[in-house]
Amino acid sequence: MSAIDAILQPFFEYAFMRQALLVMALLSLSAAPLGVLLVLKRLSLVGDTLSHAMLPGVAGAFALFGMNVLALSIGAMLMAVLGGLLAGLVARKTALGEDASFAAFYLISLAAGVCLMAAFGNNNDILHFLFGNLLAVPDGYTLWLGGVSAASLLIFAFGARGFLAEAFDPAYVQMHPGYGKFYYVLFLGVFVVNLVVAFFAIGTLLAMAIFLLPAIISRIFHKSWQGMILSSLILALVAGWAGLLLSFYANLPAGPAIVLVLGIFYFMGLLSQIRSVFKFSA
């Protein structure tokens, strides 16, 4: 088998591989700009907290309604919003810093979700909720994901100026406090919806990787937000394709394989920076 056949055959031969590649492409479209904004706004820890806060909501909905996608989505969204609000409230009203407050909710939510899943499900259910099941997404998921991605891109296109002003120009936002708050809440709302959608494919533990790792890697090479978004999109698409091939040939879970490929890109980026520093020093 030639290298080209090895690269293309799994996607031509198996429908589940084509669907998984389409899911990754749709996720990447909305994850790229959202991930860049998360990195620029320094909200990575907030994103991690929201992603893990979903798990108790998902587990509770699963206990009550079983594998009902709508119920699981609503449970995840409600708990993500509630967890973010509570962590932010604790950070503002107590002596704890924001990092300590969000880290505490991150860990507690993860433990509570796993315990609930263990009580009402089985080990396979726990693994699917933690790491996703990209190769067997629920019926109708791809259409739903496409709608969310399209809506997210439209919101970003029309609200890009406000999102970027809120990230880059805090002085302007302070002059117009309602303006900044509106775009901050809108951004978090769009992000939570995308996070819930990503959860079904990648799981709560790894969902943030699709948003953050491409943006973090692109930050190594680009200073402009336009370059970061384009680079993040390309990185996510390439990692999705390469990770699925790695999963297929090495018999690995698809989500972790994709994140592993992104991790390789990250260390390659760091290595290039280290070499540049030493070359410049010499």
Residue, then its C-alpha position, 0 to 999 in steps of 0.5 A: m500500500s502506498a503512502i497516499d493510499a494509507i492516508l486516504q483509504p480509511f476515509f473513502e472506505y469507512a463512513f464512520m471515519r468520514q463522519a468523524l473527519l466532518v465533525m472535526a472540521l465543523l468543530s475546528l471552524s468555531a473552536a479556532p476564533l473562540g480559542v484565540l479569544l480565550v488565550l488573548k483574554r487569559l481565560s484558559l482556566v475559566g474554560d477548563t472550569l466550565s468544561h469540567a463543571m458540565l460533568p455533574g450536569v451531564a451525569g444528573a441528566f443521564a441518571l434521570f433521562g438516560m442517553n437523551v441528547l437534549a437532556l444531556s445538553i441542557g444539564a451540561m449547559l446549566m451546570a457550566v453556567l452555574g459553575g462559572l458563576l459560583a467560581g467567579l462569585v467566590a473569587r470576588k467575595t472571598a480572599l481566594g484568588e481567581d485561580a484558586s477559586f476556579a481550580a477548586f470548582y474544577l476539581i470538585s466538579l470532576a469528582a462529583g461527575v465521576c461519582l454520579m456516573a459511577a452510581f448511575g452508569n457503568n465504566n463505559d459510560i464514564l469513559h464516553f463522558l470523559f473522553g467522548n466517542l468521536l467515531a460514534v456520535p449520536d444521530g443528528y449530531t453532525l447537523w446540530l454541530g453544523g448549525v452551532s458552528a455557523a451561528s458561532l461564526l456569524i456572531f463572531a463576524f458581526g461582533a469581532r470588533g467588540f470581542l477584540a476591544e474587550a480583549f485588547d482595549p480595557a481602557y475603552v471598555q472601562m469608558h463604556p462598562g455596559y459595552g464590555k459586559f455585553y460582549y463578555v457575556l455574549f462570548l461566554g454564552v457562545f463558548v459554553v454552547n460550543l463546549v457542550v457540543a464538543f463534549f459529545a465528540i471529545g468528552t469533558l476532559l479533552a473538549m478544551a484541548i480543541f479550543l486551546l491547544p491550536a490557539i496556544i501553538s499559533r500564539i508561538f508563531h503569530k502576534s496578530w489575531q488574524g494570523m492566530i485564527l487562521s493558523s489555529l484553524i489549519l492546525a485543528l484540521v490537520a490534527g483532526w485528520a492525522g489523529l484519526l489516522l493514528s487512531f485507525y492504524a494504532n487502534l487508539p481512541a480518536g479524541p486522545a489521539i487527536v489531542l496527542v497530535l496537537g501535543i506533538f505540534y506544541f512541542m515542535g513549536l517550542l523546539s523551534q522557539i528554543r532553537s531561534v533563541f540559541k541561534f540569536s544568542a550565538 
